[in-house]
Amino acid sequence: MACFGVKQRGITWGCAFRVTGSHALDYLQQRECTLGGYVTEYIKFYPRIATEQSGISGEAFPALVYIATPKNEHWIGEEPLLVTARQIVECRGPSGHNVEYLVRLAMFMRDELPGACDEHLFELEGLVRRFVAEANVQLELLLVGNVTPHRIRRDTHEEVRRHVTFEYTSRVPDTKLRCLHI
């Protein structure tokens, strides 16, 4: 698992999901903490309106996040970006290729947060795409289908159906973690 530490005063972009029911939380606890070695923490999540001019808006609310730590047996620590990219290209878990996770994460950032800058992510994606091409592998073969469901987007305070570009979590089985290769 690759992680480059937690910045105390940084911004981490993402998507919040409302999880209801004890079964869902028990499942996440098992998958992410027991099997995955993550720790949980509540943070303040600030909803963002989808226009670049508006910035962060809405009231903050608590969100549960899962954080990788050096205590995790799959933690690889800090390493050169080239090493990380090669490892991503060479590793595959029972739920799919690690390339898929990275590429879909980069797609999410471009599609959902076009104004956000994550140089590390996009540089890593570029290296991974280059290594995949050098191996004469079609990137599409590493992605599981072209899933195009819809979701209700509420960050604009309107219920607007929007094409989902980052939809892999529904395919992760309850006993394995793709990102940890276990």
C-alpha positions in Angstrom: 0.0 0.0 0.0 1.4 3.4 -0.9 0.8 6.4 1.3 3.0 9.4 1.7 1.9 10.6 5.1 -0.9 12.8 6.4 -0.5 16.5 6.2 -2.0 18.2 9.2 -3.0 21.3 7.3 -3.7 20.1 3.8 -6.8 19.5 1.7 -7.8 16.0 0.7 -10.4 15.9 -2.0 -13.0 13.2 -2.2 -16.6 12.1 -2.1 -18.6 11.5 1.0 -21.2 8.7 1.1 -24.0 8.3 3.6 -23.7 4.8 5.0 -26.8 3.6 6.8 -27.4 0.4 8.8 -25.2 -1.5 11.2 -24.5 -4.2 8.6 -22.9 -1.7 6.2 -20.7 -0.3 9.0 -19.8 -3.8 10.2 -18.8 -4.7 6.7 -16.6 -1.7 6.3 -15.0 -2.3 9.7 -14.2 -5.9 8.7 -13.0 -5.0 5.2 -11.0 -1.9 5.9 -9.8 -2.3 9.5 -9.7 -6.0 10.3 -8.5 -7.2 6.9 -7.0 -4.0 5.5 -5.2 -2.8 8.6 -6.6 0.8 8.3 -7.4 2.9 11.3 -10.5 5.1 11.5 -10.8 8.7 12.4 -13.6 11.3 12.2 -12.8 14.4 10.3 -14.7 17.5 9.3 -16.0 17.2 5.7 -16.7 20.4 3.9 -19.2 20.0 1.0 -18.1 21.9 -2.1 -20.4 23.5 -4.7 -19.5 22.3 -8.1 -18.5 25.7 -9.6 -14.9 26.9 -9.5 -16.0 30.4 -8.3 -17.8 29.1 -5.2 -15.0 27.2 -3.5 -15.9 25.4 -0.4 -19.5 25.9 0.8 -22.1 24.4 3.0 -21.8 23.3 6.6 -19.1 20.9 7.6 -20.2 17.6 9.0 -18.3 14.7 10.6 -17.1 11.9 8.2 -15.5 8.6 9.0 -12.2 8.1 7.1 -9.9 5.1 6.8 -6.2 5.8 7.1 -3.3 3.6 6.3 -0.4 3.7 8.9 3.1 2.2 9.1 1.7 -0.4 11.5 -0.1 -2.0 8.5 1.7 -5.1 7.2 1.3 -4.0 3.6 2.7 -0.5 4.2 5.5 0.2 1.9 6.5 3.6 3.2 7.9 6.4 1.1 9.6 5.4 -2.1 10.5 7.0 -5.4 7.6 7.5 -7.7 9.1 5.3 -10.4 9.2 2.4 -7.9 5.6 3.0 -6.8 4.4 3.2 -10.5 6.2 -0.1 -11.3 4.6 -1.8 -8.3 1.2 -0.6 -9.3 1.7 -2.0 -12.8 2.9 -5.3 -11.6 0.3 -5.9 -8.8 -3.1 -7.4 -9.1 -5.6 -8.4 -6.5 -8.6 -10.7 -6.5 -10.9 -7.8 -7.4 -8.9 -6.4 -10.2 -5.7 -4.7 -11.3 -4.2 -1.9 -9.2 -3.9 0.1 -12.4 -7.7 0.3 -12.4 -7.8 1.8 -8.9 -5.2 4.5 -9.8 -6.7 5.3 -13.2 -10.2 5.6 -11.9 -9.1 7.7 -9.0 -7.4 10.1 -11.5 -10.5 10.1 -13.6 -12.6 11.0 -10.5 -10.3 13.9 -9.8 -10.5 15.2 -13.3 -14.3 14.8 -13.7 -15.5 15.7 -10.3 -12.9 18.3 -9.2 -11.4 19.8 -12.3 -10.0 22.8 -10.4 -8.2 20.7 -7.8 -4.5 20.0 -8.3 -2.9 16.7 -7.3 0.5 16.7 -9.0 1.6 13.5 -7.3 -1.5 11.6 -8.4 -1.3 12.8 -12.0 2.4 12.2 -12.3 2.0 8.7 -10.9 -0.8 8.0 -13.3 1.3 9.2 -16.2 4.2 6.9 -15.2 1.8 4.0 -14.9 0.2 4.6 -18.3 3.7 4.8 -19.8 4.8 1.5 -18.2 1.5 -0.2 -19.3 2.1 1.1 -22.9 5.8 0.0 -22.8 4.6 -3.5 -21.8 2.3 -3.5 -24.9 -0.8 -4.0 -22.8 -4.0 -2.2 -23.7 -5.1 -0.2 -20.7 -8.7 -1.1 -21.3 -7.9 -4.7 -20.6 -6.9 -3.7 -17.0 -10.1 -1.9 -16.3 -13.2 -4.0 -15.3 -15.8 -3.0 -17.9 -17.1 0.4 -18.7 -19.6 0.9 -15.9 -21.9 3.8 -16.5 -24.5 4.0 -13.7 -25.9 7.3 -12.4 -26.1 8.8 -9.0 -27.9 11.8 -7.5 -25.4 14.6 -7.0 -26.3 16.7 -4.0 -23.2 19.0 -3.7 -25.1 21.6 -5.8 -28.1 21.4 -3.5 -30.1 20.1 -6.4 -30.9 16.5 -7.3 -29.3 16.2 -10.7 -28.6 12.8 -12.3 -24.9 12.7 -13.3 -22.8 10.2 -15.1 -20.7 8.2 -12.6 -17.1 8.0 -13.6 -15.6 6.4 -10.5 -17.6 3.3 -9.7 -15.6 0.4 -8.6 -16.5 -0.1 -4.9 -19.6 -2.1 -5.7 -17.5 -4.8 -7.3 -15.1 -5.3 -4.3 -15.9 -8.6 -2.6 -16.4 -8.6 1.1 -13.4 -10.9 1.8 -10.6 -9.4 -0.3 -9.0 -6.0 -0.8 -7.6 -5.1 -4.2 -5.4 -2.3 -2.9 -3.7 -4.6 -0.4 -3.3 -7.6 -2.6 -4.6 -10.0 0.1 
